[in-house]
Amino acid sequence: MKTAVISDIHGNYPALRAVLADVDKRNINQVVCLGDICGYYCMVNQCIDEIRDRNIVSLMGNHDYYLLNRVTCASKTVKICIDYQKEIITEKNRKWMSGLPQKYDTEKASFRHGGWHDAIEERIEYFDFEIVNGLAKQYFFSGHTHIQQIQKEQDVTYCNPGSVGQPRDHDPRAAYAIFESDGKIELKRVPYDIDRIVYEMKKNGLGDWIANVLYSGKRIGE
C-alpha cells in the first residue's frame, strides 16, 4: 500500500498537475491532501476540479476555511487572494469544499492540515511527540508551514510533505511525500511550469510579488 501525501496547493494548478503526473507513474494506491487547496494563486477551480474528480481524500486548510467563512486574515496578501477566489469559485466547488473534514485517521497514521492541538491554524516546526500517548498512532502528517521535513523519536515518525503550490525552503520544485505501509516515507520534489502560473496571475491582475517568489522557493516578502 502506497499513499501520496500532498498539501498546500494554493490554487497553483501547474504544480498540482506535475505532482499528480509524478504520482501516476509510481503505483500509488491512495492520495491524501492535507488542505489549503485555495489561497494565493488564481487557478483554484482547476485545482478543486482535479482533486474532486480524482476522489482524493482531502482536509480543510486555513485558507480553505477563510474562503468559506467570514474570516479576515491579518495578512494583506492572503486577503487579496482569498477575496479574488471568493468571486470566481464555482458554487459546485464551494459546496464540495464546505464538506471537507478537519482530520483523517487510519489504523496507524493521523493526518491534519495544522496540528493536533489546532487542526486548522497550528504551525508545527518541532513535533510534540508527547501527544502520541493519547492517539495510539505511529505516523503523523501535517502541512501548513510549506517546509518539507521528517522527524523521528523511537518508533514514531512525523512528516510534513511540504507544499505543492508554494514551497518555502528555497527549492522551487513542488513537494510531496510517499508513505508506504511498511512505514517508509520518501520526500519527493517535482519541477513544474512556473511561467504558466505567473502568466495566469498577471492575466488576472494579481500582484507580481505573490507569484515571483515561486522562482526562488521563498516565502512572500522574504
C-alpha positions as a printed Julia matrix, in Angstrom:
222×3 Matrix{Float64}:
   0.0    0.0     0.0
   1.44   3.36   -1.08
  -0.06   6.7    -0.15
   0.95  10.0    -1.71
   0.59  12.87    0.77
   0.18  16.33   -0.73
  -0.53  19.7     0.87
  -0.77  23.46    0.37
  -1.65  23.56   -3.31
  -2.88  27.14   -3.05
  -4.51  27.42   -6.47
  -1.28  26.56   -8.31
  -2.66  24.2   -10.92
   0.55  23.67  -12.97
   2.28  22.5    -9.79
  -0.59  20.18   -8.87
  -0.7   18.65  -12.35
   3.05  17.98  -12.26
   2.84  16.31   -8.86
  -0.12  14.13   -9.82
   1.6   13.15  -13.08
   4.57  12.01  -10.99
   2.24  10.17   -8.61
   0.6    8.39  -11.55
   3.95   6.86  -12.51
   4.59   5.32   -9.1
   1.89   2.7    -8.48
   0.29   4.79   -5.76
  -2.87   3.34   -4.17
  -4.2    6.47   -2.47
  -3.64  10.23   -2.36
  -4.31  12.29    0.77
  -4.43  16.09    0.57
  -3.73  17.91    3.85
  -5.6   21.05    2.83
  -5.14  24.58    1.52
  -6.31  23.82   -1.99
  -7.24  27.52   -2.04
  -5.3   30.73   -1.43
  -2.52  32.71   -3.14
  -2.8   31.61   -6.8
  -5.64  32.09   -9.22
  -6.4   28.61  -10.65
  -8.46  27.49   -7.69
 -11.34  25.97   -9.66
  -8.99  23.86  -11.78
  -7.3   22.57   -8.61
 -10.56  21.69   -6.87
 -11.92  20.04  -10.02
  -8.81  17.85  -10.24
  -8.9   16.88   -6.56
 -12.64  16.22   -6.6
 -12.65  14.26   -9.87
  -9.88  12.0    -8.6
 -11.76  11.37   -5.31
  -8.69  12.4    -3.34
  -9.12  12.3     0.44
  -8.89  15.98    1.41
  -8.81  18.01    4.6
  -9.81  21.58    5.39
  -6.9   24.03    5.46
  -6.87  27.53    6.93
  -7.1   29.23    3.53
  -9.99  26.95    2.59
 -11.68  27.95    5.84
 -11.11  31.66    5.15
 -12.73  31.33    1.74
 -15.8   29.57    3.08
 -16.33  31.74    6.15
 -16.41  35.4     7.07
 -12.87  35.36    8.4
 -10.37  38.13    7.67
  -6.71  37.11    7.73
  -4.17  39.56    9.15
  -2.07  39.14    6.01
  -2.93  41.7     3.33
  -1.67  39.36    0.62
  -3.82  36.46    1.81
  -6.87  38.72    1.97
  -6.32  39.93   -1.63
  -6.08  36.36   -2.89
  -8.99  34.98   -0.87
 -11.25  37.9    -1.85
 -10.43  37.2    -5.51
 -11.15  33.5    -5.15
 -14.45  34.14   -3.37
 -15.58  35.89   -6.55
 -14.51  33.2    -9.01
 -15.09  29.9    -7.21
 -17.97  27.91   -8.68
 -20.92  27.01   -6.49
 -20.22  23.32   -7.1
 -16.66  23.71   -5.8
 -17.73  25.85   -2.85
 -20.26  23.22   -1.82
 -17.69  20.44   -2.15
 -15.16  22.32   -0.05
 -17.7   23.05    2.68
 -17.88  19.32    3.37
 -14.16  18.82    3.96
 -13.25  17.38    7.37
 -10.51  18.76    9.61
  -8.9   15.41   10.34
  -8.33  12.0     8.82
  -7.01   8.95   10.65
  -6.16   5.4     9.67
  -5.13   2.5    11.87
  -1.5    3.61   12.07
  -1.45   7.19   10.76
  -3.0   10.55   11.62
  -3.38  13.45    9.18
  -4.08  17.16    9.8
  -3.54  20.45    8.0
  -2.24  22.34   11.01
  -1.73  20.08   14.01
  -3.29  18.05   16.81
  -3.93  20.98   19.16
  -5.49  23.09   16.38
  -6.25  21.24   13.15
  -6.55  24.43   11.07
  -4.06  27.03   12.31
  -1.35  25.27   14.32
   2.16  25.59   12.84
   4.5   22.7    13.61
   8.22  23.25   13.37
   9.13  20.77   16.1
   6.67  17.96   16.6
   5.3   17.34   20.1
   5.91  13.62   20.47
   4.07  13.56   23.82
   0.71  13.78   22.06
   1.13  10.26   20.63
   0.34   8.72   24.02
  -3.33   9.59   23.67
  -3.68   8.94   19.95
  -2.17   5.46   19.58
  -0.73   6.24   16.16
   2.76   5.68   14.82
   2.83   8.12   11.89
   1.75  11.76   11.86
   1.4   14.06    8.85
   0.63  17.78    8.67
   1.28  20.68    6.31
   0.71  24.45    6.74
   4.36  25.53    7.14
   5.32  24.75    3.5
   8.58  23.25    4.81
   9.3   19.63    3.91
  10.69  17.58    6.78
  10.73  14.29    8.69
  11.23  13.96   12.46
  11.59  10.69   14.37
  11.61   9.67   18.02
  11.82   5.97   18.85
   9.12   4.26   16.75
   7.07   7.4    16.0
   7.54   9.46   12.82
   6.27  12.92   11.93
   6.28  14.17    8.33
   5.46  17.45    6.64
   5.27  16.7     2.89
   5.99  20.34    2.03
   3.96  22.5    -0.33
   2.8   21.61   -3.81
   1.97  25.18   -4.77
   4.31  27.46   -2.8
   7.45  25.84   -1.36
   9.28  27.95    1.22
  12.53  26.02    1.69
  14.39  27.75   -1.17
  13.7   24.85   -3.53
  11.14  25.97   -6.15
  10.13  22.46   -7.13
   6.72  21.21   -5.98
   6.92  18.98   -2.91
   5.06  15.92   -1.69
   5.71  12.64    0.18
   5.14   8.94   -0.37
   4.12   6.85    2.64
   4.34   3.05    2.37
   2.54   0.52    4.54
   5.85  -0.72    5.98
   6.44   2.79    7.39
   8.91   4.03    4.8
   8.44   7.72    3.99
  10.1    9.31    0.97
  10.2   13.06    0.33
   9.77  13.95   -3.34
  10.34  17.1    -5.45
   8.91  17.72   -8.91
   9.76  20.57  -11.34
   6.81  22.3   -12.99
   5.94  25.16  -15.34
   6.25  28.17  -13.04
   5.94  30.54  -16.01
   2.39  29.3   -16.59
   1.05  30.22  -13.18
   2.95  33.54  -13.21
   1.3   34.32  -16.55
  -2.16  33.42  -15.22
  -1.64  35.63  -12.17
  -0.65  38.61  -14.32
  -3.56  37.99  -16.68
  -5.96  38.15  -13.76
  -4.43  41.32  -12.32
  -2.88  39.81   -9.19
   0.37  41.2    -7.78
   3.77  40.18   -9.12
   5.08  39.8    -5.56
   2.71  36.9    -5.0
   3.9   34.84   -7.95
   7.55  35.82   -8.38
   8.58  34.06   -5.16
   7.84  30.76   -6.89
  11.06  31.04   -8.89
  13.16  31.02   -5.71
  11.06  28.88   -3.4
  10.86  31.63   -0.78
   8.16  32.99    1.48
   6.3   36.07    0.18
   8.17  39.13    1.43
  11.36  37.21    2.2
